[in-house]
Amino acid sequence: AQTQVRGTVVDEAGDPVIGATIQVKGTAQGTVTDVDGNFNLSAPAGGTLVISYVGMQTQEVPVSANVRVVLASDTELLDELVVTALGISRERKSLGSAVQDVKSDELIKAAPSNVISSLSGKIAGMQVNQAGGQIGASSRIVLRGNSSLGNNQPLIVIDGIPVSNSSIRDNDIDYGSGLNDVNPQDIESVTVLKGGSAAALYGMRAGHGVILITTKTGANRSKGVEIDYDANFNLDNVYHIQRMQNKYGQGYYGDEYNYKLAQQDGYTGSYQDYALGGYDDGIGFKYADSFGGSQEFPGVNDGLDESWGPRLDIGLMIPQYNSPIVDGVRVATPWVSHPSNMKDLFQTGYSTSHNLSLTSRTDNSTTRLSLGYRDQKGVLPNTDLKRYNAGVNSTMSLLKIIEMNMIVNYSRTESDNLPVTEYNASNPMQSMGQWFGRQVDIKDLKANWQTTMNNGYPYNWNSNYHNNPFWSLYKNTNSYQRNRVFGKTSLFVSPTDYLKFEARLGLDYFDSMSKPVVTYGSNETTLGTGTGEWHGGWFRLNNQKNTEWNADFIAYFNKSF
């Protein structure tokens, strides 16, 4: 059972703590406090809330309807070293700007599908908005709200090298964000720099803050060789489906109110006759062929896709798209609702991940090798996403004063089909969520999507505007492959114990290929409504490449006088 939690977070002086993170322990579910220190969150009864804020001690409290938490200052935390601009480590208390970091254990405890999901609810003032619930969807990150009319997302820096987090969208398909390529299991920590002074070294690109990602090195391991293996399996179900009315089915003006108006106008027929267009052939519903039928066998509003028609579940008998045909005429069948027709579109998705790492440490070198594999099946049928990761992070002392570090990460993302989004005939959520007939049985559409109707069109409840959702998911596929390499190599020279020089070269490269397909017979390929003719369908091959090099020379001076 879920409990609606309302609470307040204050400091030792009783002042509200703005932007404190409240997280349900063991999950990625969370929120942040508002300007009054208040929060509102739905959490499982008997669970635990974890409340944290930078510079204060983290507290855990049991879930209850009303919560008041007093956070105490954490003096030890202020002495902690954090990674700042250009990968330089400094004491937190010496910084003049807001900094918050998240460690590896917090990122991976809920086995998130990507780094962005793992950060949700863990950073004060960070808003993570996912473009949709479909598999592989991109996400938008904003720190401390929007500050301009353009792109307000922070700069992403991995091991000191700026990398792209741009979202790729084409042909109403969301191919995901750049950070989706990063394996959460390879991350040591994530540091968020929110102040302008902290981001100054990265220029205008960091005007909205910086997210610094430090990958694992193995430097904290014992000498010798260690092997780690991690596996996760998650099930995914749709959390919420919009509520639909189930009183009226497909058609126009078929309700009892308009029937009474017809009676006041002198109509003496029954509601059954009225529902079939007995009063007016533009009122009610009767399926012929989805295009109005013929003079001999006319339809009533059978090309419309809205549910303003006759009352459902009161015993009406109306010809429908799946009614049997006898002597060329569709036999009337029960006019009943299908309340779960949207729910029946979805399936239980799953994700499985496997990660293997090998760490070797000697007196003169530390090397970490990692391999990762993630396989996802979406909650929409025939949608999937696979990701392969490989990485190497090696540091070697070549001479007493010379050290070399090399970090290389490779990622390959594959999908045989990503779902279409936005206003598109091949987007099941658009055609079902915005229009649709409430009398339609989605299980019937699933069982017959590969067959052809007597009007010459693919089997569907409406041949005028929409595709059968299963036709779209199995025929109009959108395959995608992306290869990405990012990393850096650094050469350190330390002529004295207080002076060090670093020459660094960084690379971020990706090469993506997408292939959207619209099959002959789809609504998008028709040559005219009701013609039963289509052009030959189409597919596109889209190739996108991006390369960014960054070169730095940095001098470090650290001496007390």
C-alpha positions as CSV (number, residue, x, y, z in Angstrom):
1,A,0.0,0.0,0.0
2,Q,1.1,3.5,-0.7
3,T,1.2,6.3,1.8
4,Q,1.0,10.0,0.8
5,V,3.8,11.7,2.8
6,R,3.8,15.4,3.5
7,G,6.7,16.8,5.3
8,T,9.1,19.6,6.2
9,V,12.9,19.7,6.3
10,V,14.6,22.4,8.5
11,D,18.1,23.1,9.8
12,E,19.1,23.3,13.5
13,A,18.0,27.0,13.6
14,G,14.5,26.0,12.4
15,D,14.9,27.6,8.9
16,P,13.6,25.7,5.9
17,V,16.2,23.7,3.9
18,I,15.5,24.4,0.2
19,G,16.3,21.7,-2.3
20,A,16.9,18.9,0.2
21,T,16.7,15.5,-1.5
22,I,14.0,13.0,-0.2
23,Q,14.4,9.5,-1.6
24,V,12.6,6.3,-0.9
25,K,15.3,3.9,0.3
26,G,16.3,1.2,-2.1
27,T,14.6,2.9,-5.1
28,A,15.1,5.7,-7.6
29,Q,11.9,7.4,-6.4
30,G,12.4,10.8,-4.8
31,T,11.7,14.5,-4.8
32,V,13.2,17.7,-3.4
33,T,11.9,20.3,-0.9
34,D,10.4,23.6,-2.1
35,V,11.2,27.2,-1.0
36,D,9.5,26.6,2.3
37,G,11.3,23.3,2.9
38,N,8.1,21.3,2.3
39,F,7.7,18.1,0.2
40,N,5.0,15.8,-0.9
41,L,5.7,12.2,-1.9
42,S,3.9,8.9,-2.4
43,A,5.9,6.1,-0.7
44,P,5.2,2.4,0.3
45,A,3.9,1.9,3.8
46,G,6.6,0.5,6.1
47,G,9.3,2.0,3.9
48,T,12.1,4.4,4.8
49,L,12.8,7.9,3.6
50,V,16.4,9.1,3.2
51,I,16.8,12.9,3.5
52,S,20.0,14.5,2.5
53,Y,21.5,17.9,1.7
54,V,25.0,19.1,0.9
55,G,26.9,20.0,4.1
56,M,24.4,18.3,6.3
57,Q,24.1,14.9,7.9
58,T,21.9,12.4,6.1
59,Q,18.9,11.1,8.0
60,E,16.6,8.2,7.6
61,V,13.0,8.3,8.9
62,P,10.1,5.8,8.6
63,V,7.3,6.5,6.1
64,S,4.4,8.2,7.8
65,A,1.7,10.7,6.7
66,N,3.4,13.7,8.3
67,V,7.2,14.1,8.7
68,R,9.3,16.8,10.2
69,V,13.1,16.4,9.8
70,V,15.8,18.5,11.4
71,L,19.2,18.2,9.5
72,A,22.4,18.9,11.5
73,S,25.6,20.2,9.9
74,D,28.2,17.7,8.8
75,T,31.6,19.1,9.6
76,E,33.4,16.0,8.2
77,L,31.7,16.4,4.9
78,L,33.1,19.9,4.6
79,D,36.6,18.5,4.8
80,E,35.9,16.0,2.0
81,L,37.7,16.2,-1.4
82,V,35.5,16.7,-4.4
83,V,36.4,16.8,-8.1
84,T,35.9,20.3,-9.6
85,A,36.7,22.0,-12.9
86,L,39.3,20.3,-15.1
87,G,39.3,17.3,-12.8
88,I,41.1,19.1,-10.0
89,S,40.3,17.8,-6.5
90,R,39.7,20.3,-3.7
91,E,38.3,20.5,-0.2
92,R,34.6,21.1,-0.3
93,K,34.9,23.9,2.3
94,S,37.3,25.8,0.2
95,L,34.9,26.2,-2.7
96,G,33.1,29.4,-3.4
97,S,30.3,27.8,-5.3
98,A,27.6,25.1,-4.7
99,V,28.9,21.6,-5.2
100,Q,27.1,18.3,-4.7
101,D,28.3,14.8,-5.5
102,V,26.9,11.3,-5.7
103,K,28.9,8.2,-5.1
104,S,28.9,4.9,-7.1
105,D,26.9,2.9,-4.6
106,E,24.0,5.4,-4.7
107,L,24.0,5.4,-8.5
108,I,23.7,1.7,-9.0
109,K,21.7,0.4,-6.1
110,A,18.4,0.4,-8.1
111,A,20.1,-0.9,-11.3
112,P,19.1,2.1,-13.4
113,S,19.0,1.8,-17.2
114,N,21.2,4.8,-17.6
115,V,23.1,7.5,-15.7
116,I,20.4,10.1,-16.0
117,S,17.8,7.9,-14.4
118,S,20.2,7.1,-11.6
119,L,20.6,10.9,-10.8
120,S,16.9,11.6,-10.6
121,G,16.0,12.7,-7.1
122,K,19.6,12.6,-5.8
123,I,20.8,16.2,-6.5
124,A,19.2,19.2,-4.9
125,G,17.9,21.6,-7.5
126,M,18.3,19.2,-10.4
127,Q,15.3,18.6,-12.6
128,V,15.3,15.5,-14.8
129,N,12.5,15.4,-17.4
130,Q,12.2,12.3,-19.5
131,A,10.8,12.9,-23.0
132,G,8.5,9.9,-22.7
133,G,8.0,6.5,-21.1
134,Q,9.1,4.6,-24.2
135,I,12.3,2.5,-24.2
136,G,15.5,4.5,-24.8
137,A,13.8,7.9,-24.4
138,S,16.0,11.0,-24.0
139,S,16.0,13.1,-20.9
140,R,16.5,16.8,-20.2
141,I,18.5,17.9,-17.3
142,V,18.2,21.4,-15.8
143,L,20.0,22.8,-12.7
144,R,18.3,25.4,-10.6
145,G,15.6,26.1,-13.2
146,N,15.6,27.6,-16.7
147,S,17.7,30.8,-17.1
148,S,17.4,31.4,-20.8
149,L,15.1,30.8,-23.8
150,G,17.5,28.4,-25.4
151,N,19.2,25.2,-24.2
152,N,19.4,25.2,-20.4
153,Q,21.1,21.9,-20.0
154,P,24.5,21.6,-18.1
155,L,27.7,20.7,-19.7
156,I,28.7,17.0,-19.3
157,V,32.4,16.4,-18.5
158,I,33.8,12.8,-18.1
159,D,37.2,12.5,-16.6
160,G,37.9,16.1,-17.4
161,I,36.8,15.9,-21.1
162,P,33.6,17.6,-22.3
163,V,31.2,15.1,-24.0
164,S,28.0,15.5,-25.9
165,N,24.7,14.8,-24.2
166,S,22.6,16.0,-27.2
167,S,19.3,14.2,-28.0
168,I,18.9,12.7,-31.4
169,R,15.4,12.9,-32.9
170,D,14.3,12.2,-36.4
171,N,11.1,11.2,-38.2
172,D,9.2,11.5,-34.8
173,I,11.5,8.9,-33.3
174,D,13.5,9.6,-30.1
175,Y,16.9,7.9,-30.2
176,G,18.0,8.9,-26.7
177,S,20.5,11.2,-25.0
178,G,24.2,11.0,-25.2
179,L,24.6,10.1,-21.5
180,N,22.6,6.9,-22.2
181,D,25.9,5.5,-23.7
182,V,27.7,5.6,-20.3
183,N,27.6,2.5,-18.2
184,P,26.5,3.4,-14.6
185,Q,28.7,0.5,-13.3
186,D,31.8,2.3,-14.6
187,I,31.2,5.5,-12.6
188,E,33.1,6.3,-9.4
189,S,31.3,9.5,-8.6
190,V,29.2,12.3,-10.1
191,T,29.8,15.9,-9.0
192,V,27.4,18.7,-9.9
193,L,28.9,22.3,-10.1
194,K,26.1,24.9,-10.0
195,G,28.0,28.1,-9.5
196,G,29.1,30.3,-12.3
197,S,32.7,30.6,-10.9
198,A,33.0,26.8,-10.8
199,A,32.1,26.5,-14.4
200,A,34.1,29.4,-15.7
201,L,37.0,27.3,-16.9
202,Y,34.7,25.5,-19.4
203,G,33.4,28.7,-21.0
204,M,30.0,29.5,-22.4
205,R,29.0,25.8,-22.7
206,A,29.0,25.6,-18.9
207,G,26.8,28.6,-18.4
208,H,24.0,26.4,-17.0
209,G,26.3,24.3,-14.7
210,V,28.5,21.3,-15.1
211,I,28.0,17.6,-14.4
212,L,31.4,16.0,-13.7
213,I,31.6,12.2,-14.1
214,T,34.7,10.4,-12.7
215,T,35.1,6.8,-13.8
216,K,36.5,4.0,-11.7
217,T,40.3,3.5,-11.7
218,G,40.9,0.7,-9.3
219,A,43.3,2.9,-7.3
220,N,41.6,2.1,-4.1
221,R,42.1,-1.7,-4.6
222,S,44.8,-3.9,-3.0
223,K,47.8,-5.0,-5.0
224,G,47.2,-8.0,-7.2
225,V,44.3,-8.9,-9.5
226,E,40.6,-8.7,-8.6
227,I,37.6,-9.7,-10.7
228,D,34.1,-8.4,-10.0
229,Y,30.8,-9.5,-11.6
230,D,27.4,-7.9,-11.2
231,A,24.1,-9.0,-12.7
232,N,20.6,-7.5,-12.5
233,F,17.1,-8.4,-13.7
234,N,14.2,-5.9,-13.6
235,L,10.6,-6.2,-14.7
236,D,8.9,-3.1,-16.1
237,N,5.2,-2.4,-16.1
238,V,3.2,0.7,-17.1
239,Y,2.7,2.8,-13.9
240,H,-0.2,4.9,-14.9
241,I,-2.7,4.8,-17.8
242,Q,-4.9,7.8,-18.5
243,R,-8.5,7.4,-17.5
244,M,-11.1,7.0,-20.3
245,Q,-14.8,7.2,-20.3
246,N,-16.6,3.9,-21.1
247,K,-20.2,5.1,-21.5
248,Y,-20.2,6.0,-25.2
249,G,-18.7,4.4,-28.2
250,Q,-17.6,5.5,-31.7
251,G,-19.8,7.9,-33.6
252,Y,-21.5,11.3,-33.3
253,Y,-24.5,12.6,-31.3
254,G,-25.5,9.1,-30.3
255,D,-26.2,9.9,-26.6
256,E,-29.5,9.8,-24.8
257,Y,-29.7,13.6,-24.6
258,N,-29.6,14.0,-28.3
259,Y,-32.1,11.2,-28.6
260,K,-34.5,13.1,-26.4
261,L,-34.0,16.2,-28.6
262,A,-34.9,14.1,-31.6
263,Q,-38.1,12.9,-29.8
264,Q,-39.0,16.5,-29.1
265,D,-38.6,17.1,-32.9
266,G,-41.2,14.4,-33.5
267,Y,-39.0,11.3,-33.9
268,T,-40.9,8.1,-32.7
269,G,-38.3,5.4,-33.3
270,S,-36.5,3.5,-30.6
271,Y,-33.1,4.3,-29.2
272,Q,-31.8,1.3,-31.0
273,D,-33.0,2.7,-34.3
274,Y,-31.8,6.1,-33.5
275,A,-28.3,4.8,-32.7
276,L,-28.1,3.3,-36.2
277,G,-28.9,6.6,-37.9
278,G,-32.7,6.1,-38.0
279,Y,-33.3,9.8,-37.2
280,D,-30.5,11.2,-39.3
281,D,-27.7,9.4,-41.3
282,G,-25.2,11.7,-39.7
283,I,-26.1,10.7,-36.1
284,G,-25.1,7.5,-34.3
285,F,-22.9,4.7,-35.7
286,K,-23.0,1.8,-38.1
287,Y,-19.9,0.2,-39.6
288,A,-19.9,-0.6,-43.4
289,D,-16.4,-0.2,-44.7
290,S,-14.9,2.8,-42.7
291,F,-15.7,5.1,-45.7
292,G,-19.4,5.5,-45.5
293,G,-20.4,2.3,-47.3
294,S,-22.5,2.2,-50.5
295,Q,-26.0,3.3,-51.4
296,E,-27.1,-0.2,-50.9
297,F,-25.3,-0.8,-47.7
298,P,-24.6,2.6,-46.1
299,G,-22.5,3.2,-43.1
300,V,-23.1,5.8,-40.4
301,N,-20.1,7.8,-39.2
302,D,-18.0,4.7,-39.7
303,G,-15.0,6.8,-40.8
304,L,-14.9,8.8,-37.7
305,D,-12.5,8.1,-34.9
306,E,-14.2,9.8,-31.9
307,S,-16.3,8.3,-29.2
308,W,-19.4,10.6,-29.1
309,G,-21.7,7.8,-30.3
310,P,-24.4,5.5,-28.9
311,R,-24.5,4.4,-25.2
312,L,-22.5,1.3,-24.4
313,D,-23.4,-1.7,-22.3
314,I,-27.2,-1.3,-22.4
315,G,-28.0,-4.0,-24.9
316,L,-27.7,-2.2,-28.2
317,M,-26.8,-4.3,-31.3
318,I,-24.7,-2.4,-33.9
319,P,-22.6,-3.5,-36.9
320,Q,-18.9,-3.1,-36.1
321,Y,-15.6,-3.5,-37.9
322,N,-15.2,-7.1,-36.5
323,S,-18.9,-8.1,-37.0
324,P,-19.4,-11.2,-39.2
325,I,-20.5,-10.6,-42.8
326,V,-23.5,-12.5,-44.2
327,D,-24.5,-11.9,-47.8
328,G,-22.4,-8.8,-48.0
329,V,-23.9,-7.2,-44.9
330,R,-22.3,-6.9,-41.5
331,V,-24.4,-8.5,-38.8
332,A,-25.1,-6.4,-35.7
333,T,-23.2,-7.5,-32.6
334,P,-23.3,-6.4,-29.0
335,W,-22.3,-2.8,-28.5
336,V,-20.1,-3.1,-25.3
337,S,-17.2,-1.3,-23.8
338,H,-13.7,-2.6,-23.4
339,P,-12.4,-0.6,-20.4
340,S,-9.0,-2.3,-20.5
341,N,-8.3,-1.8,-24.2
342,M,-5.4,0.6,-23.6
343,K,-4.0,-1.5,-20.9
344,D,-4.2,-4.6,-23.1
345,L,-1.8,-2.9,-25.6
346,F,1.1,-3.1,-23.2
347,Q,3.2,-6.0,-22.1
348,T,5.5,-6.6,-19.1
349,G,8.9,-5.4,-20.2
350,Y,12.2,-6.4,-18.7
351,S,15.8,-5.4,-18.5
352,T,18.8,-7.6,-17.7
353,S,22.4,-6.4,-17.3
354,H,25.7,-8.1,-16.8
355,N,29.0,-6.3,-15.9
356,L,32.4,-7.8,-15.5
357,S,35.5,-5.9,-14.4
358,L,39.1,-6.9,-13.9
359,T,41.5,-4.7,-11.8
360,S,45.2,-5.1,-11.7
361,R,47.5,-3.1,-9.4
362,T,51.2,-3.2,-9.0
363,D,53.8,-0.8,-7.6
364,N,54.0,1.1,-10.9
365,S,50.6,0.7,-12.5
366,T,46.9,0.4,-12.0
367,T,44.6,-0.9,-14.7
368,R,40.9,-1.5,-14.7
369,L,39.2,-3.4,-17.6
370,S,35.4,-3.6,-17.8
371,L,32.7,-5.2,-20.0
372,G,29.0,-4.5,-19.8
373,Y,25.9,-5.7,-21.5
374,R,22.3,-4.6,-21.1
375,D,19.2,-6.0,-22.9
376,Q,15.8,-4.3,-22.6
377,K,12.4,-5.3,-23.9
378,G,9.9,-2.5,-23.9
379,V,6.4,-2.4,-22.5
380,L,5.2,-1.8,-26.1
381,P,5.4,-5.0,-28.1
382,N,8.3,-5.5,-30.5
383,T,10.4,-2.7,-29.0
384,D,13.9,-3.4,-27.7
385,L,17.3,-1.8,-26.8
386,K,20.7,-3.4,-26.3
387,R,23.8,-1.7,-25.1
388,Y,27.4,-3.1,-25.1
389,N,30.1,-1.3,-23.1
390,A,33.9,-1.8,-22.9
391,G,36.4,0.3,-21.0
392,V,40.0,0.5,-20.0
393,N,41.4,2.9,-17.4
394,S,45.2,2.6,-16.9
395,T,47.8,4.6,-15.0
396,M,51.5,3.8,-15.3
397,S,54.6,5.4,-13.8
398,L,57.1,5.4,-16.6
399,L,59.9,7.2,-14.7
400,K,60.2,8.7,-11.3
401,I,58.8,12.0,-12.5
402,I,56.7,10.8,-15.4
403,E,53.3,9.2,-15.2
404,M,50.8,8.4,-18.0
405,N,47.1,7.9,-17.8
406,M,44.8,6.5,-20.5
407,I,41.1,6.1,-20.4
408,V,39.1,4.7,-23.3
409,N,35.4,3.9,-23.3
410,Y,33.5,2.2,-26.1
411,S,29.7,1.9,-26.3
412,R,27.5,0.3,-28.9
413,T,23.7,0.8,-28.8
414,E,21.4,-1.4,-31.0
415,S,17.6,-1.6,-31.5
416,D,15.6,-3.5,-34.0
417,N,12.7,-1.1,-33.3
418,L,12.2,2.1,-31.3
419,P,8.6,3.4,-31.0
420,V,7.3,6.4,-33.0
421,T,6.3,9.4,-30.9
422,E,4.4,12.7,-31.4
423,Y,1.4,13.2,-33.7
424,N,1.9,10.3,-36.2
425,A,-0.4,7.5,-37.5
426,S,2.2,5.0,-36.5
427,N,2.3,6.2,-32.8
428,P,-0.1,3.8,-31.0
429,M,-0.3,6.2,-28.0
430,Q,-1.4,9.1,-30.2
431,S,-4.1,7.2,-32.1
432,M,-5.4,5.4,-29.0
433,G,-4.9,8.0,-26.4
434,Q,-6.4,10.9,-28.3
435,W,-9.0,9.3,-30.5
436,F,-10.1,5.6,-30.5
437,G,-13.4,3.9,-30.1
438,R,-14.2,2.8,-26.6
439,Q,-16.0,-0.3,-28.0
440,V,-12.8,-1.5,-29.7
441,D,-11.3,-4.8,-28.5
442,I,-7.5,-4.4,-28.6
443,K,-7.0,-8.2,-28.2
444,D,-9.0,-8.6,-31.5
445,L,-6.7,-6.1,-33.3
446,K,-3.7,-8.0,-32.0
447,A,-5.0,-11.4,-33.1
448,N,-5.8,-10.2,-36.6
449,W,-3.3,-7.5,-37.5
450,Q,-1.7,-9.5,-40.3
451,T,-5.1,-10.1,-42.1
452,T,-6.8,-7.9,-44.7
453,M,-10.4,-6.7,-44.4
454,N,-13.1,-6.8,-47.1
455,N,-12.4,-3.2,-47.9
456,G,-8.9,-4.1,-49.0
457,Y,-7.2,-2.4,-46.0
458,P,-5.1,-4.0,-43.2
459,Y,-7.3,-5.2,-40.4
460,N,-8.3,-2.2,-38.2
461,W,-11.1,-0.5,-36.4
462,N,-10.7,2.6,-38.5
463,S,-9.1,2.6,-42.0
464,N,-9.6,6.3,-42.5
465,Y,-7.0,7.8,-40.2
466,H,-5.1,5.2,-38.2
467,N,-3.0,2.1,-38.4
468,N,-3.7,-0.9,-36.4
469,P,-1.3,-0.4,-33.4
470,F,0.2,-3.8,-33.9
471,W,0.7,-3.2,-37.6
472,S,2.7,0.0,-36.6
473,L,4.8,-1.9,-34.0
474,Y,5.6,-4.9,-36.2
475,K,5.6,-3.4,-39.7
476,N,6.7,0.2,-39.4
477,T,9.9,-0.4,-37.5
478,N,12.7,2.0,-36.6
479,S,16.1,0.3,-36.2
480,Y,19.1,2.1,-34.8
481,Q,22.8,1.5,-34.2
482,R,25.2,3.9,-32.5
483,N,28.9,3.4,-31.9
484,R,30.7,5.8,-29.6
485,V,34.2,6.2,-28.3
486,F,35.2,8.7,-25.6
487,G,38.2,9.1,-23.4
488,K,41.5,10.8,-22.9
489,T,45.2,10.3,-22.5
490,S,47.3,12.4,-20.1
491,L,51.1,12.7,-19.6
492,F,52.1,14.0,-16.2
493,V,55.6,15.4,-15.4
494,S,56.5,16.2,-11.8
495,P,59.9,17.9,-11.7
496,T,59.4,18.7,-7.9
497,D,57.1,17.5,-5.2
498,Y,55.1,20.8,-5.4
499,L,55.0,21.3,-9.2
500,K,53.3,19.1,-11.8
501,F,52.5,19.6,-15.5
502,E,49.8,17.7,-17.4
503,A,49.4,17.5,-21.2
504,R,46.0,16.0,-22.0
505,L,44.2,15.1,-25.2
506,G,40.5,14.1,-25.1
507,L,38.1,12.6,-27.7
508,D,34.4,12.2,-28.0
509,Y,33.2,10.5,-31.2
510,F,30.0,8.8,-32.3
511,D,28.6,7.3,-35.5
512,S,24.9,6.5,-35.6
513,M,22.8,4.9,-38.3
514,S,19.0,4.8,-38.2
515,K,16.5,3.2,-40.6
516,P,12.8,4.2,-40.2
517,V,10.4,2.1,-42.3
518,V,6.8,2.8,-43.4
519,T,5.3,-0.3,-45.0
520,Y,3.0,-0.4,-48.1
521,G,-0.6,-0.4,-46.8
522,S,0.1,2.0,-43.9
523,N,-2.1,5.1,-43.5
524,E,0.9,7.3,-44.3
525,T,1.2,5.7,-47.8
526,T,-2.4,5.9,-49.0
527,L,-3.1,7.6,-52.4
528,G,-6.5,8.8,-51.2
529,T,-9.1,8.0,-48.6
530,G,-11.1,4.9,-49.5
531,T,-9.2,4.2,-52.7
532,G,-7.6,1.0,-51.4
533,E,-4.4,2.1,-53.2
534,W,-1.1,3.1,-51.8
535,H,2.3,4.1,-53.1
536,G,5.1,1.7,-52.4
537,G,6.0,2.7,-48.9
538,W,9.5,3.9,-48.0
539,F,12.5,3.7,-45.8
540,R,15.4,6.1,-45.0
541,L,19.0,5.5,-44.0
542,N,20.2,8.3,-41.8
543,N,23.8,8.5,-40.8
544,Q,25.1,11.0,-38.2
545,K,28.6,11.5,-37.1
546,N,30.2,13.8,-34.5
547,T,33.8,14.3,-33.5
548,E,35.2,16.6,-30.8
549,W,38.8,16.9,-29.8
550,N,40.0,18.8,-26.7
551,A,43.6,19.5,-25.8
552,D,44.8,21.0,-22.5
553,F,48.0,21.9,-20.9
554,I,47.7,22.3,-17.1
555,A,50.2,23.3,-14.4
556,Y,49.6,22.4,-10.8
557,F,51.4,24.2,-8.0
558,N,50.8,23.2,-4.4
559,K,53.1,24.5,-1.7
560,S,52.6,25.9,1.7
561,F,54.5,29.0,2.8
